[in-house]
Amino acid sequence: EGELPADTVKDGRVFMKSYRTQADDVEWARNGIVATVHNGEAIPVVQNRIVDAGFKDLVLVPMGADKIFVRSSEGVDAMLTVNNANEF
């Protein structure tokens, strides 16, 4: 198999980075949604359109490629806002 970087092996043991989630982190992630931006639109342009439509509390977090994480700056479930915005 592949070799591990030298800084991850010490005395024959392998050290891996780990992340322990906090309750706040889990709640933050649960209140957001992952969405896809179509037609190669720039994220700032999409964000401006959302604000112009009156959704001032929705924040877009780029995740790479065409994926974004949509969350509410008010801490409410973003899916509720999206579901209530059918006309938008």
C-alpha positions as CSV (number, residue, x, y, z in Angstrom):
1,E,0.0,0.0,0.0
2,G,1.1,3.6,0.0
3,E,3.6,5.2,2.3
4,L,2.5,7.5,5.1
5,P,4.1,10.9,5.6
6,A,7.0,10.9,8.1
7,D,5.2,13.2,10.6
8,T,2.4,10.6,11.0
9,V,4.6,7.7,12.1
10,K,6.4,7.7,15.4
11,D,7.9,4.7,17.2
12,G,6.1,2.4,14.8
13,R,2.7,3.9,15.7
14,V,0.5,5.8,13.2
15,F,-1.0,9.1,14.3
16,M,-4.0,10.4,12.5
17,K,-5.7,13.7,12.7
18,S,-9.1,13.5,14.2
19,Y,-11.9,15.9,14.9
20,R,-14.4,15.7,17.7
21,T,-17.7,17.4,17.0
22,Q,-19.3,19.7,19.5
23,A,-23.0,19.9,20.0
24,D,-23.0,23.4,18.5
25,D,-21.2,22.2,15.4
26,V,-23.8,19.4,14.8
27,E,-26.7,21.8,15.3
28,W,-25.1,24.3,12.9
29,A,-24.8,21.6,10.2
30,R,-28.3,20.2,10.8
31,N,-29.9,23.7,10.2
32,G,-28.3,24.0,6.8
33,I,-28.7,22.3,3.4
34,V,-26.3,21.4,0.6
35,A,-27.4,22.8,-2.8
36,T,-26.0,22.8,-6.3
37,V,-25.5,26.0,-8.3
38,H,-26.5,25.5,-12.0
39,N,-25.3,27.1,-15.1
40,G,-21.9,28.1,-13.7
41,E,-23.3,31.0,-11.8
42,A,-20.8,32.9,-9.5
43,I,-21.6,32.4,-5.8
44,P,-21.6,36.2,-5.0
45,V,-24.1,36.7,-7.8
46,V,-26.4,34.0,-6.5
47,Q,-26.1,35.5,-2.9
48,N,-27.0,38.9,-4.2
49,R,-30.1,37.5,-6.0
50,I,-31.2,35.8,-2.8
51,V,-30.8,39.0,-0.8
52,D,-32.6,41.0,-3.5
53,A,-35.5,38.6,-3.3
54,G,-35.8,39.4,0.4
55,F,-34.1,36.5,2.0
56,K,-31.5,38.5,4.0
57,D,-30.8,35.8,6.6
58,L,-29.7,33.1,4.1
59,V,-25.9,32.7,3.8
60,L,-24.1,30.7,1.1
61,V,-20.9,28.9,2.0
62,P,-18.9,27.7,-1.0
63,M,-18.0,24.0,-0.7
64,G,-16.1,23.6,-4.0
65,A,-17.1,23.0,-7.6
66,D,-20.8,23.7,-7.9
67,K,-21.8,22.8,-4.3
68,I,-22.8,25.3,-1.6
69,F,-24.0,25.0,2.0
70,V,-27.0,27.2,2.6
71,R,-27.6,28.3,6.2
72,S,-29.6,30.9,8.1
73,S,-27.7,33.6,9.9
74,E,-30.6,33.6,12.4
75,G,-29.9,30.0,13.4
76,V,-33.2,28.6,12.1
77,D,-33.6,25.7,9.8
78,A,-32.7,26.8,6.3
79,M,-34.9,24.2,4.7
80,L,-38.0,25.9,6.2
81,T,-37.1,29.1,4.5
82,V,-36.4,27.3,1.2
83,N,-39.6,25.4,1.3
84,N,-41.6,28.6,2.0
85,A,-40.0,30.3,-1.0
86,N,-41.6,28.2,-3.8
87,E,-42.2,31.2,-6.0
88,F,-38.6,32.3,-5.7
